[in-house]
Amino acid sequence: MADALKALDDQAADIGDGKPDELGIGPLNRELGRLAFMIESGDARPAALLEASVEQYCQELAKRLTQWHDLNQQKISPVNTLLQKQNLAPLPIATSIPSTPRCGK
């Protein structure tokens, strides 16, 4: 059971915080907020590089939200079954995961 909980915790951390080569939901949210501030602060049309960065981060966020949804729908229930066999409280399952953002122009 400890291995199942550790694996679930590692997957959740990867999705939320990211990995060395991939940003997680938290860092992606921060970067999109930073880019939105830059766009809103400008007086001219955003540079193509800035628009491309927004698109890239949006696509990555969509991927992470899909992973978070899958984790909640497919990975937590088997762990909860193990917990219940040990008379332990089940882990909560998120019911209000944001929908995948519409990326693109």
N, CA, C and O of each residue as an XYZ file, in Angstrom:
420
protein
N       0.820     -1.185      0.000
C       0.000      0.000      0.000
C       0.871      1.258      0.000
O       0.532      2.250     -0.644
N       1.975      1.213      0.713
C       2.865      2.367      0.756
C       3.404      2.689     -0.633
O       3.536      3.858     -0.995
N       3.711      1.663     -1.406
C       4.211      1.883     -2.767
C       3.147      2.539     -3.645
O       3.456      3.424     -4.443
N       1.895      2.104     -3.497
C       0.803      2.689     -4.289
C       0.593      4.153     -3.926
O       0.372      4.991     -4.801
N       0.662      4.458     -2.637
C       0.510      5.858     -2.200
C       1.680      6.717     -2.679
O       1.484      7.861     -3.090
N       2.882      6.174     -2.627
C       4.065      6.916     -3.091
C       3.976      7.172     -4.590
O       4.285      8.271     -5.050
N       3.562      6.179     -5.345
C       3.434      6.346     -6.802
C       2.386      7.402     -7.132
O       2.597      8.230     -8.018
N       1.262      7.378     -6.427
C       0.214      8.365     -6.647
C       0.708      9.760     -6.281
O       0.440     10.723     -7.000
N       1.422      9.870     -5.175
C       1.971     11.165     -4.753
C       2.979     11.694     -5.766
O       2.987     12.889     -6.064
N       3.818     10.830     -6.291
C       4.797     11.237     -7.304
C       4.108     11.726     -8.577
O       4.517     12.727     -9.164
N       3.065     11.017     -9.000
C       2.337     11.430    -10.205
C       1.663     12.780     -9.991
O       1.699     13.638    -10.873
N       1.057     12.971     -8.839
C       0.400     14.246     -8.547
C       1.419     15.382     -8.505
O       1.147     16.478     -8.997
N       2.580     15.129     -7.926
C       3.630     16.146     -7.873
C       4.128     16.494     -9.273
O       4.348     17.665     -9.584
N       4.303     15.486    -10.109
C       4.749     15.747    -11.484
C       3.749     16.618    -12.234
O       4.138     17.523    -12.973
N       2.471     16.347    -12.046
C       1.432     17.128    -12.726
C       1.358     18.537    -12.159
O       1.274     19.505    -12.914
N       1.389     18.659    -10.852
C       1.235     19.968    -10.221
C       2.477     20.834    -10.271
O       2.404     22.021    -10.589
N       3.624     20.235     -9.954
C       4.860     21.005     -9.866
C       5.735     20.884    -11.101
O       6.551     21.762    -11.380
N       5.566     19.803    -11.835
C       6.364     19.582    -13.032
C       7.565     18.707    -12.771
O       7.768     18.190    -11.672
N       8.345     18.560    -13.803
C       9.588     17.795    -13.777
C      10.685     18.732    -14.256
O      10.391     19.844    -14.695
N      11.937     18.311    -14.181
C      12.999     19.207    -14.648
C      12.832     19.673    -16.102
O      13.240     20.780    -16.452
N      12.234     18.828    -16.937
C      12.103     19.182    -18.350
C      10.679     19.567    -18.754
O      10.438     19.860    -19.925
N       9.724     19.574    -17.806
C       8.340     19.931    -18.104
C       7.752     20.722    -16.945
O       7.916     20.345    -15.785
N       7.070     21.816    -17.256
C       6.421     22.603    -16.224
C       5.135     21.928    -15.784
O       4.464     21.274    -16.582
N       4.794     22.087    -14.519
C       3.542     21.577    -13.985
C       2.470     22.655    -14.019
O       2.701     23.757    -14.515
N       1.296     22.331    -13.488
C       0.174     23.264    -13.512
C       0.520     24.566    -12.803
O       0.220     25.643    -13.318
N       1.142     24.488    -11.635
C       1.486     25.698    -10.886
C       2.429     26.620    -11.658
O       2.103     27.790    -11.858
N       3.580     26.130    -12.093
C       4.490     26.970    -12.867
C       3.892     27.465    -14.188
O       4.164     28.589    -14.609
N       3.084     26.630    -14.838
C       2.444     27.070    -16.087
C       1.473     28.215    -15.822
O       1.408     29.171    -16.594
N       0.724     28.116    -14.740
C      -0.195     29.180    -14.369
C       0.570     30.488    -14.125
O       0.150     31.560    -14.559
N       1.689     30.375    -13.428
C       2.526     31.556    -13.161
C       3.031     32.174    -14.470
O       2.972     33.391    -14.646
N       3.522     31.345    -15.378
C       4.059     31.852    -16.641
C       2.962     32.477    -17.503
O       3.182     33.520    -18.119
N       1.792     31.856    -17.553
C       0.693     32.432    -18.336
C       0.238     33.761    -17.733
O      -0.090     34.694    -18.466
N       0.216     33.852    -16.408
C      -0.119     35.115    -15.748
C       0.898     36.203    -16.076
O       0.531     37.353    -16.321
N       2.165     35.836    -16.079
C       3.235     36.795    -16.409
C       3.086     37.283    -17.845
O       3.213     38.476    -18.119
N       2.818     36.359    -18.754
C       2.649     36.743    -20.158
C       1.392     37.589    -20.354
O       1.402     38.540    -21.135
N       0.324     37.252    -19.659
C      -0.906     38.048    -19.760
C      -0.657     39.479    -19.284
O      -1.154     40.429    -19.889
N       0.105     39.635    -18.214
C       0.434     40.967    -17.721
C       1.240     41.740    -18.766
O       1.001     42.926    -18.990
N       2.187     41.065    -19.396
C       2.998     41.722    -20.421
C       2.127     42.177    -21.594
O       2.302     43.279    -22.114
N       1.194     41.324    -22.004
C       0.318     41.658    -23.131
C      -0.587     42.823    -22.766
O      -0.752     43.753    -23.555
N      -1.175     42.776    -21.574
C      -2.083     43.839    -21.138
C      -1.364     45.164    -20.912
O      -1.975     46.225    -21.031
N      -0.085     45.116    -20.592
C       0.681     46.337    -20.323
C       1.147     47.028    -21.591
O       1.490     48.210    -21.560
N       1.164     46.324    -22.684
C       1.680     46.895    -23.926
C       0.639     47.747    -24.644
O      -0.567     47.559    -24.488
N       1.143     48.681    -25.428
C       0.279     49.557    -26.210
C       0.116     49.080    -27.651
O      -0.710     49.606    -28.398
N       0.901     48.089    -28.030
C       0.865     47.606    -29.409
C       0.510     46.120    -29.411
O       0.432     45.472    -28.368
N       0.304     45.620    -30.595
C       0.035     44.189    -30.755
C       1.210     43.404    -30.172
O       2.364     43.792    -30.354
N       0.923     42.293    -29.467
C       2.017     41.501    -28.891
C       2.945     40.957    -29.978
O       2.507     40.640    -31.083
N       4.198     40.857    -29.655
C       5.188     40.299    -30.576
C       4.863     38.836    -30.862
O       4.264     38.148    -30.037
N       5.260     38.382    -32.022
C       4.995     36.999    -32.432
C       5.589     36.008    -31.436
O       4.985     34.970    -31.167
N       6.754     36.310    -30.890
C       7.390     35.425    -29.922
C       6.539     35.311    -28.662
O       6.416     34.230    -28.085
N       5.959     36.418    -28.241
C       5.092     36.409    -27.066
C       3.836     35.587    -27.326
O       3.417     34.808    -26.470
N       3.239     35.752    -28.489
C       2.054     34.969    -28.852
C       2.394     33.479    -28.923
O       1.601     32.639    -28.497
N       3.559     33.155    -29.456
C       3.974     31.757    -29.547
C       4.182     31.160    -28.157
O       3.861     29.994    -27.928
N       4.714     31.947    -27.240
C       4.912     31.472    -25.864
C       3.575     31.189    -25.190
O       3.424     30.180    -24.501
N       2.611     32.075    -25.390
C       1.276     31.856    -24.820
C       0.689     30.567    -25.372
O       0.133     29.770    -24.617
N       0.801     30.355    -26.658
C       0.259     29.144    -27.284
C       0.941     27.893    -26.726
O       0.273     26.907    -26.413
N       2.261     27.933    -26.602
C       3.001     26.783    -26.084
C       2.572     26.463    -24.658
O       2.293     25.306    -24.342
N       2.517     27.471    -23.797
C       2.130     27.241    -22.410
C       0.679     26.787    -22.312
O       0.347     25.967    -21.457
N      -0.173     27.300    -23.160
C      -1.577     26.889    -23.161
C      -1.697     25.407    -23.520
O      -2.447     24.669    -22.881
N      -0.966     24.981    -24.530
C      -0.983     23.567    -24.927
C      -0.462     22.677    -23.795
O      -1.010     21.605    -23.539
N       0.597     23.129    -23.124
C       1.150     22.351    -22.016
C       0.158     22.291    -20.856
O       0.016     21.247    -20.218
N      -0.531     23.401    -20.577
C      -1.533     23.413    -19.519
C      -2.681     22.460    -19.849
O      -3.170     21.746    -18.975
N      -3.103     22.451    -21.096
C      -4.164     21.531    -21.517
C      -3.734     20.082    -21.276
O      -4.530     19.266    -20.811
N      -2.490     19.768    -21.587
C      -1.967     18.417    -21.371
C      -1.971     18.070    -19.884
O      -2.371     16.970    -19.502
N      -1.536     18.990    -19.063
C      -1.474     18.747    -17.617
C      -2.877     18.594    -17.011
O      -3.089     17.742    -16.148
N      -3.817     19.404    -17.454
C      -5.184     19.283    -16.937
C      -5.799     17.942    -17.327
O      -6.551     17.354    -16.550
N      -5.485     17.460    -18.518
C      -5.943     16.133    -18.932
C      -5.320     15.061    -18.033
O      -5.995     14.113    -17.629
N      -4.038     15.216    -17.725
C      -3.372     14.264    -16.844
C      -3.993     14.301    -15.438
O      -4.175     13.257    -14.811
N      -4.314     15.499    -14.950
C      -4.913     15.636    -13.626
C      -6.292     14.964    -13.600
O      -6.638     14.282    -12.636
N      -7.064     15.161    -14.657
C      -8.373     14.525    -14.763
C      -8.219     13.003    -14.769
O      -8.937     12.299    -14.059
N      -7.290     12.507    -15.564
C      -7.059     11.060    -15.646
C      -6.607     10.488    -14.302
O      -7.043      9.407    -13.906
N      -5.742     11.207    -13.609
C      -5.280     10.761    -12.306
C      -6.467     10.614    -11.357
O      -6.576      9.617    -10.643
N      -7.350     11.602    -11.352
C      -8.514     11.567    -10.471
C      -9.504     10.479    -10.857
O     -10.113      9.859     -9.984
N      -9.670     10.244    -12.130
C     -10.660      9.279    -12.586
C     -10.154      7.840    -12.593
O     -10.949      6.912    -12.444
N      -8.857      7.636    -12.763
C      -8.356      6.282    -12.967
C      -7.384      5.786    -11.906
O      -7.294      4.579    -11.678
N      -6.666      6.672    -11.262
C      -5.588      6.235    -10.371
C      -5.956      6.251     -8.890
O      -5.414      5.463     -8.114
N      -6.859      7.127     -8.490
C      -7.168      7.247     -7.063
C      -8.069      6.107     -6.588
O      -7.890      5.610     -5.476
N      -9.019      5.688     -7.398
C      -9.945      4.627     -6.979
C      -9.239      3.329     -6.573
O      -9.591      2.755     -5.543
N      -8.256      2.845     -7.343
C      -7.570      1.619     -6.900
C      -6.831      1.807     -5.566
O      -6.779      0.891     -4.746
N      -6.267      2.992     -5.360
C      -5.590      3.259     -4.088
C      -6.621      3.307     -2.961
O      -6.371      2.807     -1.864
N      -7.781      3.910     -3.236
C      -8.836      3.953     -2.223
C      -9.313      2.558     -1.849
O      -9.637      2.304     -0.688
N      -9.357      1.662     -2.807
C      -9.740      0.282     -2.516
C      -8.746     -0.346     -1.540
O      -9.141     -1.039     -0.603
N      -7.462     -0.100     -1.764
C      -6.434     -0.613     -0.844
C      -6.583      0.004      0.545
O      -6.452     -0.692      1.552
N      -6.853      1.294      0.598
C      -7.020      1.974      1.885
C      -8.227      1.425      2.642
O      -8.154      1.204      3.851
N      -9.318      1.209      1.946
C     -10.530      0.706      2.589
C     -10.328     -0.714      3.128
O     -10.906     -1.077      4.152
N      -9.513     -1.512      2.442
C      -9.219     -2.860      2.947
C      -8.465     -2.808      4.272
O      -8.502     -3.760      5.053
N      -7.789     -1.704      4.518
C      -7.058     -1.513      5.767
C      -7.868     -0.677      6.767
O      -7.347     -0.245      7.795
N      -9.142     -0.458      6.448
C     -10.038      0.347      7.285
C      -9.532      1.776      7.462
O      -9.654      2.368      8.534
N      -8.960      2.315      6.382
C      -8.478      3.696      6.386
C      -9.385      4.541      5.503
O     -10.025      4.035      4.582
N      -9.429      5.811      5.792
C     -10.276      6.732      5.028
C      -9.766      6.845      3.591
O      -8.558      6.872      3.358
N     -10.687      6.912      2.635
C     -10.268      7.057      1.237
C      -9.763      8.461      0.947
O     -10.086      9.414      1.657
N      -8.970      8.573     -0.103
C      -8.501      9.877     -0.565
C      -9.632     10.591     -1.290
O     -10.446      9.949     -1.954
N      -9.690     11.905     -1.168
C     -10.737     12.625     -1.906
C     -10.439     12.621     -3.401
O      -9.285     12.611     -3.829
N     -11.501     12.628     -4.167
C     -11.383     12.705     -5.621
C     -11.914     14.064     -6.047
O     -13.040     14.429     -5.707
N     -11.112     14.806     -6.783
C     -11.521     16.145     -7.239
C     -12.714     16.029     -8.177
O     -12.734     15.191     -9.079
N     -13.700     16.876     -7.951
C     -14.899     16.845     -8.788
C     -15.019     18.079     -9.678
O     -15.857     18.117    -10.578
N     -14.200     19.068     -9.434
C     -14.316     20.300    -10.231
C     -12.981     20.687    -10.844
O     -12.429     21.745    -10.541
N     -12.475     19.832    -11.700
C     -11.234     20.126    -12.412
C     -11.578     21.071    -13.555
O     -12.518     20.812    -14.307
N     -10.824     22.172    -13.699
C     -11.128     23.103    -14.797
C     -11.097     22.388    -16.149
O     -10.328     21.452    -16.367
N     -11.938     22.852    -17.022
C     -11.946     22.269    -18.363
C     -10.677     22.655    -19.110
O     -10.004     23.627    -18.768
N     -10.373     21.886    -20.118
C      -9.188     22.131    -20.930
C      -9.334     23.479    -21.633
O     -10.367     23.750    -22.247
N      -8.301     24.328    -21.546
C      -8.407     25.638    -22.193
C      -8.448     25.527    -23.718
O      -7.891     24.603    -24.311
N      -9.117     26.486    -24.321
C      -9.108     26.566    -25.791
C      -7.877     27.364    -26.175
O      -7.796     28.561    -25.898
N      -6.947     26.725    -26.792
C      -5.718     27.377    -27.213
C      -5.829     27.736    -28.688
O      -6.654     27.187    -29.419
N      -5.014     28.632    -29.092
C      -4.998     29.030    -30.497
C      -5.685     30.361    -30.708
O      -6.277     30.942    -29.798
N      -5.587     30.808    -31.908
C      -6.128     32.120    -32.226
C      -7.582     32.034    -32.618
O      -8.201     33.053    -32.920
